[in-house]
Amino acid sequence: MDSADLGKDLTEVLIDEASIDAKIRELAAAVDADYADKDLLLVGVLKGALMVMADFSRALTSPVEMDWMAVSSYGAGTKSSGVVRILKDLDRDITGRHVLVVEDILDSGLTLSWLLRNLRSRGPASVEVLTFMRKPDALKVQVEPRYVGFDIPNEFVVGYGLDYAEKYRNLRVVGTLAPHVYS
Ligand code: PRP
């Protein structure tokens, strides 16, 4: 879905398609280099990471494995509560594996912080995080992703996997939603 199709729904495009493409290639090159001699397992966090995972994994040069988790924060709305429940767990044992968690956005950090504790308790060889976007001003807990695509302002953004009421995930760009869409 092109941003042009949105009419007045977006107030601003924060990250356009060309910038997404370039950043994905840059991240993939870094991961390729860092894991050159390792067997890598990518863990995508549904549903937001879908687009990042699809593009990033295809930009890698090695045949990685992929798995998915779905988690849900208690307390609806646009902010996480930090209390997380697993809706779909990994299909495999990660003991001794090199795991790279792939996220679309690091907001308060509560989801990832919980997820990292959970994954590390399973005895992996390593767990690192790649997040396509991060909101430094929204961070409530210390989470240090090894790979960060873009630092963005603390605004509600949609597109490239991120939704508002489950819509706009299929937007090719990342942008801010116009206030009239909420009301
Ligand atoms: C988003 C995003 C992260 C989390 C980040 O997922 O994909 O997993 O929120 O927020 P936090 O840093 O404040 O914890 P969301 O719960 O909206 O689910 P979705 O990916 O299915 O849209």
Backbone and ligand atoms as CSV (ligand in chain L), in Angstrom:
chain,resi,resn,atom,element,x,y,z
A,1,MET,N,N,0.852,-1.184,0.000
A,1,MET,CA,C,0.000,0.000,0.000
A,1,MET,C,C,0.898,1.247,0.000
A,2,ASP,N,N,0.691,2.131,-0.956
A,2,ASP,CA,C,1.499,3.348,-1.045
A,2,ASP,C,C,0.935,4.436,-0.152
A,3,SER,N,N,1.816,5.328,0.316
A,3,SER,CA,C,1.332,6.411,1.173
A,3,SER,C,C,0.352,7.300,0.413
A,4,ALA,N,N,0.502,7.344,-0.909
A,4,ALA,CA,C,-0.410,8.161,-1.713
A,4,ALA,C,C,-1.849,7.650,-1.607
A,5,ASP,N,N,-2.005,6.330,-1.363
A,5,ASP,CA,C,-3.351,5.750,-1.263
A,5,ASP,C,C,-4.066,6.173,0.014
A,6,LEU,N,N,-3.330,6.759,0.929
A,6,LEU,CA,C,-3.896,7.057,2.241
A,6,LEU,C,C,-4.699,8.348,2.309
A,7,GLY,N,N,-4.608,9.151,1.285
A,7,GLY,CA,C,-5.316,10.417,1.327
A,7,GLY,C,C,-4.808,11.245,2.480
A,8,LYS,N,N,-5.723,11.608,3.378
A,8,LYS,CA,C,-5.331,12.501,4.477
A,8,LYS,C,C,-5.056,11.750,5.782
A,9,ASP,N,N,-4.939,10.435,5.731
A,9,ASP,CA,C,-4.772,9.659,6.962
A,9,ASP,C,C,-3.406,9.879,7.627
A,10,LEU,N,N,-2.385,10.177,6.841
A,10,LEU,CA,C,-1.055,10.421,7.405
A,10,LEU,C,C,-0.776,11.915,7.458
A,11,THR,N,N,-0.224,12.365,8.577
A,11,THR,CA,C,0.187,13.767,8.619
A,11,THR,C,C,1.614,13.929,8.111
A,12,GLU,N,N,2.424,12.881,8.309
A,12,GLU,CA,C,3.830,12.987,7.916
A,12,GLU,C,C,4.400,11.599,7.642
A,13,VAL,N,N,5.234,11.515,6.630
A,13,VAL,CA,C,5.982,10.279,6.392
A,13,VAL,C,C,7.324,10.426,7.109
A,14,LEU,N,N,7.578,9.550,8.072
A,14,LEU,CA,C,8.835,9.628,8.831
A,14,LEU,C,C,9.958,8.860,8.139
A,15,ILE,N,N,9.611,7.690,7.591
A,15,ILE,CA,C,10.620,6.866,6.920
A,15,ILE,C,C,10.035,6.400,5.585
A,16,ASP,N,N,10.655,6.814,4.505
A,16,ASP,CA,C,10.110,6.440,3.196
A,16,ASP,C,C,10.682,5.097,2.733
A,17,GLU,N,N,10.179,4.622,1.609
A,17,GLU,CA,C,10.548,3.286,1.128
A,17,GLU,C,C,12.041,3.140,0.858
A,18,ALA,N,N,12.631,4.160,0.257
A,18,ALA,CA,C,14.053,4.068,-0.081
A,18,ALA,C,C,14.908,3.994,1.187
A,19,SER,N,N,14.502,4.754,2.210
A,19,SER,CA,C,15.254,4.725,3.479
A,19,SER,C,C,15.080,3.382,4.178
A,20,ILE,N,N,13.877,2.818,4.101
A,20,ILE,CA,C,13.637,1.486,4.684
A,20,ILE,C,C,14.555,0.469,4.007
A,21,ASP,N,N,14.555,0.492,2.696
A,21,ASP,CA,C,15.380,-0.424,1.902
A,21,ASP,C,C,16.859,-0.338,2.253
A,22,ALA,N,N,17.352,0.886,2.285
A,22,ALA,CA,C,18.782,1.099,2.554
A,22,ALA,C,C,19.134,0.622,3.956
A,23,LYS,N,N,18.262,0.927,4.905
A,23,LYS,CA,C,18.539,0.542,6.301
A,23,LYS,C,C,18.494,-0.971,6.469
A,24,ILE,N,N,17.542,-1.621,5.825
A,24,ILE,CA,C,17.443,-3.079,5.903
A,24,ILE,C,C,18.728,-3.719,5.370
A,25,ARG,N,N,19.233,-3.196,4.269
A,25,ARG,CA,C,20.480,-3.736,3.695
A,25,ARG,C,C,21.660,-3.524,4.632
A,26,GLU,N,N,21.695,-2.347,5.264
A,26,GLU,CA,C,22.776,-2.028,6.205
A,26,GLU,C,C,22.728,-2.980,7.419
A,27,LEU,N,N,21.538,-3.189,7.948
A,27,LEU,CA,C,21.386,-4.087,9.101
A,27,LEU,C,C,21.782,-5.512,8.723
A,28,ALA,N,N,21.362,-5.943,7.552
A,28,ALA,CA,C,21.660,-7.308,7.107
A,28,ALA,C,C,23.169,-7.496,6.928
A,29,ALA,N,N,23.840,-6.494,6.402
A,29,ALA,CA,C,25.291,-6.602,6.210
A,29,ALA,C,C,25.990,-6.732,7.558
A,30,ALA,N,N,25.524,-5.974,8.550
A,30,ALA,CA,C,26.128,-6.044,9.887
A,30,ALA,C,C,25.898,-7.421,10.508
A,31,VAL,N,N,24.681,-7.932,10.389
A,31,VAL,CA,C,24.368,-9.244,10.970
A,31,VAL,C,C,25.126,-10.343,10.224
A,32,ASP,N,N,25.199,-10.241,8.918
A,32,ASP,CA,C,25.973,-11.213,8.125
A,32,ASP,C,C,27.412,-11.285,8.627
A,33,ALA,N,N,27.997,-10.125,8.866
A,33,ALA,CA,C,29.394,-10.082,9.300
A,33,ALA,C,C,29.539,-10.647,10.707
A,34,ASP,N,N,28.640,-10.252,11.604
A,34,ASP,CA,C,28.759,-10.678,13.006
A,34,ASP,C,C,28.498,-12.172,13.206
A,35,TYR,N,N,27.662,-12.737,12.362
A,35,TYR,CA,C,27.294,-14.155,12.545
A,35,TYR,C,C,27.882,-15.041,11.442
A,36,ALA,N,N,28.947,-14.568,10.816
A,36,ALA,CA,C,29.511,-15.284,9.659
A,36,ALA,C,C,29.806,-16.759,9.960
A,37,ASP,N,N,30.277,-17.041,11.180
A,37,ASP,CA,C,30.663,-18.424,11.496
A,37,ASP,C,C,29.659,-19.096,12.422
A,38,LYS,N,N,28.443,-18.543,12.502
A,38,LYS,CA,C,27.451,-19.094,13.438
A,38,LYS,C,C,26.154,-19.447,12.719
A,39,ASP,N,N,25.460,-20.419,13.297
A,39,ASP,CA,C,24.149,-20.803,12.813
A,39,ASP,C,C,23.140,-19.920,13.528
A,40,LEU,N,N,22.395,-19.132,12.788
A,40,LEU,CA,C,21.545,-18.117,13.411
A,40,LEU,C,C,20.072,-18.509,13.362
A,41,LEU,N,N,19.401,-18.259,14.488
A,41,LEU,CA,C,17.946,-18.437,14.542
A,41,LEU,C,C,17.305,-17.069,14.738
A,42,LEU,N,N,16.507,-16.638,13.767
A,42,LEU,CA,C,15.782,-15.378,13.896
A,42,LEU,C,C,14.453,-15.656,14.584
A,43,VAL,N,N,14.136,-14.841,15.591
A,43,VAL,CA,C,12.844,-14.969,16.264
A,43,VAL,C,C,12.058,-13.683,16.047
A,44,GLY,N,N,11.011,-13.760,15.270
A,44,GLY,CA,C,10.167,-12.598,14.996
A,44,GLY,C,C,9.055,-12.511,16.022
A,45,VAL,N,N,8.744,-11.283,16.408
A,45,VAL,CA,C,7.666,-11.076,17.374
A,45,VAL,C,C,6.439,-10.568,16.613
A,46,LEU,N,N,5.442,-11.433,16.561
A,46,LEU,CA,C,4.225,-11.100,15.805
A,46,LEU,C,C,3.424,-10.015,16.503
A,47,LYS,N,N,2.624,-9.217,15.763
A,47,LYS,CA,C,2.584,-9.275,14.313
A,47,LYS,C,C,3.438,-8.179,13.697
A,48,GLY,N,N,3.816,-7.191,14.500
A,48,GLY,CA,C,4.487,-6.021,13.955
A,48,GLY,C,C,5.764,-6.312,13.181
A,49,ALA,N,N,6.509,-7.355,13.605
A,49,ALA,CA,C,7.822,-7.621,13.003
A,49,ALA,C,C,7.735,-8.317,11.647
A,50,LEU,N,N,6.519,-8.600,11.230
A,50,LEU,CA,C,6.328,-9.348,9.982
A,50,LEU,C,C,7.070,-8.739,8.791
A,51,MET,N,N,6.903,-7.455,8.578
A,51,MET,CA,C,7.508,-6.814,7.396
A,51,MET,C,C,9.031,-6.738,7.526
A,52,VAL,N,N,9.507,-6.356,8.708
A,52,VAL,CA,C,10.953,-6.280,8.934
A,52,VAL,C,C,11.567,-7.659,8.712
A,53,MET,N,N,10.953,-8.669,9.286
A,53,MET,CA,C,11.477,-10.031,9.164
A,53,MET,C,C,11.530,-10.455,7.700
A,54,ALA,N,N,10.483,-10.180,6.957
A,54,ALA,CA,C,10.427,-10.600,5.549
A,54,ALA,C,C,11.551,-9.943,4.755
A,55,ASP,N,N,11.731,-8.649,4.941
A,55,ASP,CA,C,12.743,-7.922,4.170
A,55,ASP,C,C,14.159,-8.197,4.672
A,56,PHE,N,N,14.321,-8.139,5.991
A,56,PHE,CA,C,15.646,-8.325,6.585
A,56,PHE,C,C,16.183,-9.738,6.316
A,57,SER,N,N,15.360,-10.740,6.518
A,57,SER,CA,C,15.837,-12.120,6.347
A,57,SER,C,C,16.243,-12.372,4.896
A,58,ARG,N,N,15.526,-11.749,3.953
A,58,ARG,CA,C,15.860,-11.953,2.542
A,58,ARG,C,C,17.091,-11.168,2.115
A,59,ALA,N,N,17.478,-10.194,2.936
A,59,ALA,CA,C,18.687,-9.426,2.627
A,59,ALA,C,C,19.941,-10.111,3.171
A,60,LEU,N,N,19.753,-11.136,4.012
A,60,LEU,CA,C,20.903,-11.867,4.557
A,60,LEU,C,C,21.463,-12.820,3.507
A,61,THR,N,N,22.750,-13.149,3.648
A,61,THR,CA,C,23.351,-14.034,2.644
A,61,THR,C,C,23.414,-15.491,3.107
A,62,SER,N,N,23.106,-15.740,4.407
A,62,SER,CA,C,23.175,-17.125,4.870
A,62,SER,C,C,21.766,-17.686,5.102
A,63,PRO,N,N,21.614,-18.997,5.004
A,63,PRO,CA,C,20.295,-19.631,5.150
A,63,PRO,C,C,19.893,-19.787,6.612
A,64,VAL,N,N,19.390,-18.717,7.196
A,64,VAL,CA,C,19.030,-18.728,8.616
A,64,VAL,C,C,17.742,-19.503,8.856
A,65,GLU,N,N,17.525,-19.889,10.117
A,65,GLU,CA,C,16.230,-20.443,10.508
A,65,GLU,C,C,15.368,-19.316,11.046
A,66,MET,N,N,14.075,-19.494,10.977
A,66,MET,CA,C,13.141,-18.481,11.469
A,66,MET,C,C,12.103,-19.117,12.360
A,67,ASP,N,N,11.781,-18.437,13.424
A,67,ASP,CA,C,10.671,-18.888,14.262
A,67,ASP,C,C,9.924,-17.645,14.732
A,68,TRP,N,N,8.760,-17.857,15.336
A,68,TRP,CA,C,7.908,-16.726,15.690
A,68,TRP,C,C,7.346,-16.875,17.083
A,69,MET,N,N,7.201,-15.752,17.743
A,69,MET,CA,C,6.449,-15.737,19.003
A,69,MET,C,C,5.355,-14.695,18.876
A,70,ALA,N,N,4.257,-14.961,19.537
A,70,ALA,CA,C,3.225,-13.932,19.645
A,70,ALA,C,C,3.021,-13.684,21.124
A,71,VAL,N,N,3.125,-12.442,21.525
A,71,VAL,CA,C,2.932,-12.091,22.932
A,71,VAL,C,C,1.893,-10.989,23.016
A,72,SER,N,N,1.303,-10.880,24.171
A,72,SER,CA,C,0.308,-9.831,24.326
A,72,SER,C,C,0.487,-9.159,25.678
A,73,SER,N,N,0.446,-7.839,25.656
A,73,SER,CA,C,0.525,-7.107,26.924
A,73,SER,C,C,-0.887,-7.018,27.487
A,74,TYR,N,N,-1.011,-7.221,28.770
A,74,TYR,CA,C,-2.309,-6.981,29.399
A,74,TYR,C,C,-2.547,-5.490,29.404
A,75,GLY,N,N,-3.759,-5.080,29.282
A,75,GLY,CA,C,-4.050,-3.653,29.232
A,75,GLY,C,C,-3.957,-3.215,27.787
A,76,ALA,N,N,-5.096,-2.953,27.192
A,76,ALA,CA,C,-5.135,-2.600,25.773
A,76,ALA,C,C,-4.609,-1.186,25.560
A,77,GLY,N,N,-4.950,-0.607,24.458
A,77,GLY,CA,C,-4.513,0.758,24.169
A,77,GLY,C,C,-3.188,0.754,23.446
A,78,THR,N,N,-2.550,1.894,23.367
A,78,THR,CA,C,-1.336,2.017,22.565
A,78,THR,C,C,-0.070,1.841,23.401
A,79,LYS,N,N,-0.213,1.669,24.716
A,79,LYS,CA,C,0.974,1.522,25.571
A,79,LYS,C,C,0.994,0.152,26.238
A,80,SER,N,N,2.183,-0.412,26.326
A,80,SER,CA,C,2.304,-1.709,26.999
A,80,SER,C,C,2.259,-1.541,28.502
A,81,SER,N,N,1.829,-2.595,29.181
A,81,SER,CA,C,1.756,-2.551,30.636
A,81,SER,C,C,2.953,-3.229,31.274
A,82,GLY,N,N,3.656,-4.050,30.495
A,82,GLY,CA,C,4.800,-4.762,31.047
A,82,GLY,C,C,4.446,-6.168,31.498
A,83,VAL,N,N,3.157,-6.433,31.618
A,83,VAL,CA,C,2.738,-7.790,31.951
A,83,VAL,C,C,2.439,-8.505,30.641
A,84,VAL,N,N,3.233,-9.518,30.378
A,84,VAL,CA,C,3.183,-10.126,29.058
A,84,VAL,C,C,2.709,-11.564,29.163
A,85,ARG,N,N,1.956,-11.973,28.157
A,85,ARG,CA,C,1.496,-13.356,28.136
A,85,ARG,C,C,1.833,-13.917,26.761
A,86,ILE,N,N,2.260,-15.172,26.729
A,86,ILE,CA,C,2.635,-15.793,25.454
A,86,ILE,C,C,1.396,-16.356,24.771
A,87,LEU,N,N,1.120,-15.857,23.577
A,87,LEU,CA,C,-0.022,-16.364,22.806
A,87,LEU,C,C,0.429,-17.504,21.893
A,88,LYS,N,N,1.647,-17.366,21.382
A,88,LYS,CA,C,2.236,-18.441,20.575
A,88,LYS,C,C,3.709,-18.529,20.935
A,89,ASP,N,N,4.118,-19.715,21.357
A,89,ASP,CA,C,5.524,-19.886,21.743
A,89,ASP,C,C,6.337,-20.377,20.538
A,90,LEU,N,N,7.654,-20.411,20.710
A,90,LEU,CA,C,8.533,-20.933,19.675
A,90,LEU,C,C,8.204,-22.394,19.399
A,91,ASP,N,N,8.487,-22.819,18.176
A,91,ASP,CA,C,8.235,-24.216,17.822
A,91,ASP,C,C,9.397,-25.112,18.227
A,92,ARG,N,N,10.545,-24.496,18.556
A,92,ARG,CA,C,11.727,-25.315,18.817
A,92,ARG,C,C,12.433,-24.922,20.115
A,93,ASP,N,N,13.276,-25.866,20.516
A,93,ASP,CA,C,14.131,-25.672,21.670
A,93,ASP,C,C,15.281,-24.754,21.235
A,94,ILE,N,N,15.602,-23.756,22.061
A,94,ILE,CA,C,16.693,-22.851,21.658
A,94,ILE,C,C,17.966,-23.069,22.484
A,95,THR,N,N,18.018,-24.166,23.208
A,95,THR,CA,C,19.225,-24.469,23.985
A,95,THR,C,C,20.445,-24.479,23.069
A,96,GLY,N,N,21.458,-23.710,23.444
A,96,GLY,CA,C,22.708,-23.689,22.676
A,96,GLY,C,C,22.640,-22.924,21.362
A,97,ARG,N,N,21.515,-22.302,21.086
A,97,ARG,CA,C,21.367,-21.601,19.797
A,97,ARG,C,C,21.749,-20.126,19.896
A,98,HIS,N,N,22.183,-19.581,18.771
A,98,HIS,CA,C,22.389,-18.140,18.666
A,98,HIS,C,C,21.089,-17.520,18.163
A,99,VAL,N,N,20.450,-16.753,19.035
A,99,VAL,CA,C,19.122,-16.214,18.744
A,99,VAL,C,C,19.211,-14.714,18.485
A,100,LEU,N,N,18.552,-14.274,17.435
A,100,LEU,CA,C,18.421,-12.840,17.187
A,100,LEU,C,C,16.922,-12.515,17.135
A,101,VAL,N,N,16.487,-11.759,18.130
A,101,VAL,CA,C,15.074,-11.358,18.187
A,101,VAL,C,C,14.876,-10.188,17.224
A,102,VAL,N,N,13.878,-10.293,16.387
A,102,VAL,CA,C,13.606,-9.257,15.390
A,102,VAL,C,C,12.305,-8.541,15.760
A,103,GLU,N,N,12.437,-7.243,16.003
A,103,GLU,CA,C,11.276,-6.438,16.419
A,103,GLU,C,C,11.075,-5.272,15.455
A,104,ASP,N,N,9.862,-4.819,15.361
A,104,ASP,CA,C,9.580,-3.630,14.563
A,104,ASP,C,C,9.895,-2.368,15.354
A,105,ILE,N,N,9.470,-2.366,16.629
A,105,ILE,CA,C,9.675,-1.130,17.395
A,105,ILE,C,C,9.924,-1.409,18.870
A,106,LEU,N,N,10.835,-0.635,19.408
A,106,LEU,CA,C,11.128,-0.655,20.833
A,106,LEU,C,C,10.574,0.655,21.388
A,107,ASP,N,N,9.535,0.520,22.195
A,107,ASP,CA,C,8.803,1.687,22.686
A,107,ASP,C,C,9.170,1.875,24.161
A,108,SER,N,N,8.357,1.364,25.071
A,108,SER,CA,C,8.717,1.444,26.492
A,108,SER,C,C,9.824,0.445,26.831
A,109,GLY,N,N,9.943,-0.603,26.005
A,109,GLY,CA,C,10.938,-1.644,26.250
A,109,GLY,C,C,10.409,-2.764,27.137
A,110,LEU,N,N,9.184,-2.607,27.615
A,110,LEU,CA,C,8.640,-3.578,28.568
A,110,LEU,C,C,8.450,-4.961,27.937
A,111,THR,N,N,7.976,-4.978,26.695
A,111,THR,CA,C,7.761,-6.268,26.024
A,111,THR,C,C,9.093,-6.995,25.839
A,112,LEU,N,N,10.066,-6.292,25.292
A,112,LEU,CA,C,11.359,-6.915,25.012
A,112,LEU,C,C,12.085,-7.325,26.274
A,113,SER,N,N,12.007,-6.491,27.288
A,113,SER,CA,C,12.692,-6.793,28.522
A,113,SER,C,C,12.160,-8.114,29.105
A,114,TRP,N,N,10.862,-8.265,29.056
A,114,TRP,CA,C,10.241,-9.509,29.530
A,114,TRP,C,C,10.640,-10.688,28.642
A,115,LEU,N,N,10.579,-10.441,27.335
A,115,LEU,CA,C,10.865,-11.499,26.368
A,115,LEU,C,C,12.316,-11.980,26.477
A,116,LEU,N,N,13.227,-11.040,26.675
A,116,LEU,CA,C,14.644,-11.407,26.773
A,116,LEU,C,C,14.896,-12.257,28.008
A,117,ARG,N,N,14.265,-11.880,29.117
A,117,ARG,CA,C,14.411,-12.699,30.335
A,117,ARG,C,C,13.889,-14.100,30.080
A,118,ASN,N,N,12.752,-14.155,29.421
A,118,ASN,CA,C,12.130,-15.444,29.139
A,118,ASN,C,C,13.039,-16.301,28.236
A,119,LEU,N,N,13.546,-15.714,27.163
A,119,LEU,CA,C,14.376,-16.482,26.218
A,119,LEU,C,C,15.703,-16.886,26.853
A,120,ARG,N,N,16.293,-15.991,27.642
A,120,ARG,CA,C,17.594,-16.297,28.258
A,120,ARG,C,C,17.481,-17.430,29.267
A,121,SER,N,N,16.304,-17.606,29.836
A,121,SER,CA,C,16.119,-18.696,30.802
A,121,SER,C,C,16.099,-20.062,30.117
A,122,ARG,N,N,16.055,-20.073,28.788
A,122,ARG,CA,C,15.982,-21.349,28.064
A,122,ARG,C,C,17.354,-21.891,27.648
A,123,GLY,N,N,18.412,-21.217,28.080
A,123,GLY,CA,C,19.758,-21.731,27.824
A,123,GLY,C,C,20.299,-21.573,26.409
A,124,PRO,N,N,20.009,-20.458,25.739
A,124,PRO,CA,C,20.587,-20.248,24.408
A,124,PRO,C,C,22.067,-19.903,24.512
A,125,ALA,N,N,22.808,-20.059,23.413
A,125,ALA,CA,C,24.228,-19.667,23.402
A,125,ALA,C,C,24.320,-18.145,23.472
A,126,SER,N,N,23.415,-17.440,22.795
A,126,SER,CA,C,23.376,-15.982,22.848
A,126,SER,C,C,21.992,-15.492,22.444
A,127,VAL,N,N,21.619,-14.336,22.969
A,127,VAL,CA,C,20.363,-13.686,22.543
A,127,VAL,C,C,20.673,-12.216,22.311
A,128,GLU,N,N,20.441,-11.758,21.107
A,128,GLU,CA,C,20.604,-10.342,20.781
A,128,GLU,C,C,19.310,-9.838,20.172
A,129,VAL,N,N,19.226,-8.514,20.040
A,129,VAL,CA,C,17.995,-7.914,19.530
A,129,VAL,C,C,18.288,-7.012,18.341
A,130,LEU,N,N,17.475,-7.147,17.327
A,130,LEU,CA,C,17.467,-6.192,16.219
A,130,LEU,C,C,16.096,-5.532,16.233
A,131,THR,N,N,16.090,-4.219,16.370
A,131,THR,CA,C,14.806,-3.519,16.275
A,131,THR,C,C,14.892,-2.486,15.151
A,132,PHE,N,N,13.886,-2.475,14.326
A,132,PHE,CA,C,13.922,-1.565,13.184
A,132,PHE,C,C,13.787,-0.109,13.634
A,133,MET,N,N,12.930,0.112,14.649
A,133,MET,CA,C,12.773,1.469,15.179
A,133,MET,C,C,12.888,1.442,16.690
A,134,ARG,N,N,13.266,2.590,17.233
A,134,ARG,CA,C,13.339,2.739,18.684
A,134,ARG,C,C,12.909,4.156,19.017
A,135,LYS,N,N,12.142,4.277,20.118
A,135,LYS,CA,C,11.754,5.603,20.611
A,135,LYS,C,C,12.537,5.862,21.890
A,136,PRO,N,N,13.695,6.498,21.789
A,136,PRO,CA,C,14.543,6.681,22.974
A,136,PRO,C,C,13.809,7.403,24.102
A,137,ASP,N,N,12.919,8.328,23.764
A,137,ASP,CA,C,12.225,9.095,24.806
A,137,ASP,C,C,11.111,8.312,25.496
A,138,ALA,N,N,10.763,7.155,24.979
A,138,ALA,CA,C,9.675,6.379,25.574
A,138,ALA,C,C,10.185,5.245,26.457
A,139,LEU,N,N,11.485,4.972,26.392
A,139,LEU,CA,C,12.057,3.834,27.126
A,139,LEU,C,C,11.836,3.943,28.634
A,140,LYS,N,N,11.285,2.878,29.213
A,140,LYS,CA,C,11.063,2.863,30.666
A,140,LYS,C,C,12.014,1.904,31.355
A,141,VAL,N,N,12.471,0.914,30.617
A,141,VAL,CA,C,13.418,-0.048,31.184
A,141,VAL,C,C,14.618,-0.169,30.256
A,142,GLN,N,N,15.717,-0.576,30.828
A,142,GLN,CA,C,16.965,-0.692,30.075
A,142,GLN,C,C,16.902,-1.899,29.139
A,143,VAL,N,N,16.878,-1.639,27.858
A,143,VAL,CA,C,17.003,-2.713,26.868
A,143,VAL,C,C,18.005,-2.216,25.843
A,144,GLU,N,N,19.032,-3.025,25.594
A,144,GLU,CA,C,20.053,-2.558,24.658
A,144,GLU,C,C,20.131,-3.444,23.430
A,145,PRO,N,N,19.395,-3.059,22.411
A,145,PRO,CA,C,19.447,-3.850,21.180
A,145,PRO,C,C,20.826,-3.733,20.526
A,146,ARG,N,N,21.286,-4.841,19.978
A,146,ARG,CA,C,22.587,-4.787,19.296
A,146,ARG,C,C,22.472,-4.032,17.970
A,147,TYR,N,N,21.297,-4.136,17.347
A,147,TYR,CA,C,21.086,-3.476,16.051
A,147,TYR,C,C,19.832,-2.610,16.115
A,148,VAL,N,N,19.984,-1.345,15.741
A,148,VAL,CA,C,18.844,-0.421,15.717
A,148,VAL,C,C,18.792,0.236,14.343
A,149,GLY,N,N,17.618,0.206,13.724
A,149,GLY,CA,C,17.470,0.852,12.426
A,149,GLY,C,C,17.398,2.366,12.574
A,150,PHE,N,N,16.293,2.833,13.138
A,150,PHE,CA,C,16.070,4.272,13.285
A,150,PHE,C,C,15.625,4.633,14.697
A,151,ASP,N,N,16.179,5.702,15.219
A,151,ASP,CA,C,15.616,6.317,16.423
A,151,ASP,C,C,14.582,7.325,15.958
A,152,ILE,N,N,13.380,7.215,16.513
A,152,ILE,CA,C,12.290,8.093,16.062
A,152,ILE,C,C,11.699,8.841,17.260
A,153,PRO,N,N,10.987,9.941,16.995
A,153,PRO,CA,C,10.365,10.694,18.088
A,153,PRO,C,C,9.261,9.879,18.771
A,154,ASN,N,N,8.931,10.301,19.968
A,154,ASN,CA,C,7.907,9.601,20.745
A,154,ASN,C,C,6.500,9.968,20.263
A,155,GLU,N,N,6.201,9.550,19.047
A,155,GLU,CA,C,4.882,9.806,18.460
A,155,GLU,C,C,4.284,8.482,18.034
A,156,PHE,N,N,2.971,8.477,17.894
A,156,PHE,CA,C,2.311,7.241,17.468
A,156,PHE,C,C,2.497,7.058,15.967
A,157,VAL,N,N,3.180,6.004,15.593
A,157,VAL,CA,C,3.457,5.786,14.173
A,157,VAL,C,C,2.803,4.498,13.671
A,158,VAL,N,N,2.521,4.492,12.387
A,158,VAL,CA,C,1.927,3.306,11.756
A,158,VAL,C,C,2.694,2.991,10.479
A,159,GLY,N,N,2.449,1.797,9.964
A,159,GLY,CA,C,3.028,1.394,8.697
A,159,GLY,C,C,4.206,0.458,8.862
A,160,TYR,N,N,4.561,-0.234,7.791
A,160,TYR,CA,C,5.653,-1.199,7.773
A,160,TYR,C,C,5.543,-2.162,8.969
A,161,GLY,N,N,4.342,-2.665,9.163
A,161,GLY,CA,C,4.095,-3.640,10.228
A,161,GLY,C,C,3.361,-3.079,11.423
A,162,LEU,N,N,3.466,-1.776,11.630
A,162,LEU,CA,C,2.813,-1.183,12.818
A,162,LEU,C,C,1.375,-0.771,12.497
A,163,ASP,N,N,0.514,-1.030,13.459
A,163,ASP,CA,C,-0.916,-0.828,13.195
A,163,ASP,C,C,-1.538,0.264,14.047
A,164,TYR,N,N,-2.680,0.708,13.583
A,164,TYR,CA,C,-3.641,1.383,14.462
A,164,TYR,C,C,-4.934,0.592,14.317
A,165,ALA,N,N,-5.426,0.012,15.408
A,165,ALA,CA,C,-6.613,-0.839,15.381
A,165,ALA,C,C,-6.498,-1.893,14.270
A,166,GLU,N,N,-5.314,-2.489,14.180
A,166,GLU,CA,C,-4.996,-3.573,13.229
A,166,GLU,C,C,-4.895,-3.122,11.769
A,167,LYS,N,N,-5.098,-1.844,11.504
A,167,LYS,CA,C,-4.968,-1.372,10.123
A,167,LYS,C,C,-3.643,-0.635,9.934
A,168,TYR,N,N,-3.308,-0.402,8.691
A,168,TYR,CA,C,-2.114,0.345,8.256
A,168,TYR,C,C,-0.816,-0.459,8.315
A,169,ARG,N,N,-0.872,-1.732,8.738
A,169,ARG,CA,C,0.361,-2.534,8.765
A,169,ARG,C,C,0.941,-2.666,7.355
A,170,ASN,N,N,0.083,-2.662,6.360
A,170,ASN,CA,C,0.521,-2.903,4.972
A,170,ASN,C,C,0.987,-1.645,4.256
A,171,LEU,N,N,1.132,-0.574,4.984
A,171,LEU,CA,C,1.671,0.654,4.410
A,171,LEU,C,C,3.171,0.476,4.159
A,172,ARG,N,N,3.651,0.931,3.014
A,172,ARG,CA,C,5.068,0.740,2.652
A,172,ARG,C,C,6.005,1.703,3.358
A,173,VAL,N,N,5.456,2.720,3.985
A,173,VAL,CA,C,6.278,3.711,4.687
A,173,VAL,C,C,5.895,3.720,6.168
A,174,VAL,N,N,6.678,4.428,6.976
A,174,VAL,CA,C,6.297,4.656,8.375
A,174,VAL,C,C,5.894,6.119,8.498
A,175,GLY,N,N,4.738,6.361,9.094
A,175,GLY,CA,C,4.284,7.740,9.210
A,175,GLY,C,C,3.459,7.967,10.459
A,176,THR,N,N,3.144,9.234,10.679
A,176,THR,CA,C,2.277,9.561,11.816
A,176,THR,C,C,0.853,9.709,11.308
A,177,LEU,N,N,-0.055,9.204,12.105
A,177,LEU,CA,C,-1.466,9.179,11.730
A,177,LEU,C,C,-2.130,10.509,12.082
A,178,ALA,N,N,-2.956,10.962,11.198
A,178,ALA,CA,C,-3.665,12.225,11.447
A,178,ALA,C,C,-4.661,12.066,12.595
A,179,PRO,N,N,-4.798,13.070,13.454
A,179,PRO,CA,C,-5.670,12.973,14.619
A,179,PRO,C,C,-7.118,12.599,14.269
A,180,HIS,N,N,-7.581,13.016,13.097
A,180,HIS,CA,C,-8.990,12.716,12.765
A,180,HIS,C,C,-9.257,11.208,12.645
A,181,VAL,N,N,-8.210,10.426,12.425
A,181,VAL,CA,C,-8.399,8.981,12.298
A,181,VAL,C,C,-8.783,8.362,13.657
A,182,TYR,N,N,-8.264,8.933,14.742
A,182,TYR,CA,C,-8.560,8.412,16.097
A,182,TYR,C,C,-9.968,8.730,16.549
A,183,SER,N,N,-10.490,9.857,16.086
A,183,SER,CA,C,-11.746,10.315,16.689
A,183,SER,C,C,-12.975,9.957,15.870
L,1,PRP,C1,C,4.403,-3.611,19.609
L,1,PRP,C2,C,5.766,-3.920,19.029
L,1,PRP,C3,C,6.533,-4.434,20.193
L,1,PRP,C4,C,5.911,-3.710,21.365
L,1,PRP,C5,C,6.813,-2.597,21.750
L,1,PRP,O1,O,3.639,-4.766,19.588
L,1,PRP,O2,O,5.700,-4.871,17.995
L,1,PRP,O3,O,6.395,-5.822,20.337
L,1,PRP,O4,O,4.662,-3.164,20.942
L,1,PRP,O5,O,6.272,-1.889,22.821
L,1,PRP,P1,P,7.001,-1.765,24.233
L,1,PRP,O6,O,8.450,-1.496,23.955
L,1,PRP,O7,O,6.310,-0.569,24.853
L,1,PRP,O8,O,6.781,-2.988,25.001
L,1,PRP,P2,P,2.075,-4.792,19.922
L,1,PRP,O9,O,1.883,-5.218,21.340
L,1,PRP,O10,O,1.444,-3.490,19.500
L,1,PRP,O11,O,1.548,-5.983,19.007
L,1,PRP,P3,P,1.604,-6.163,17.403
L,1,PRP,O12,O,3.056,-6.338,17.045
L,1,PRP,O13,O,0.806,-7.387,17.142
L,1,PRP,O14,O,1.014,-4.916,16.778
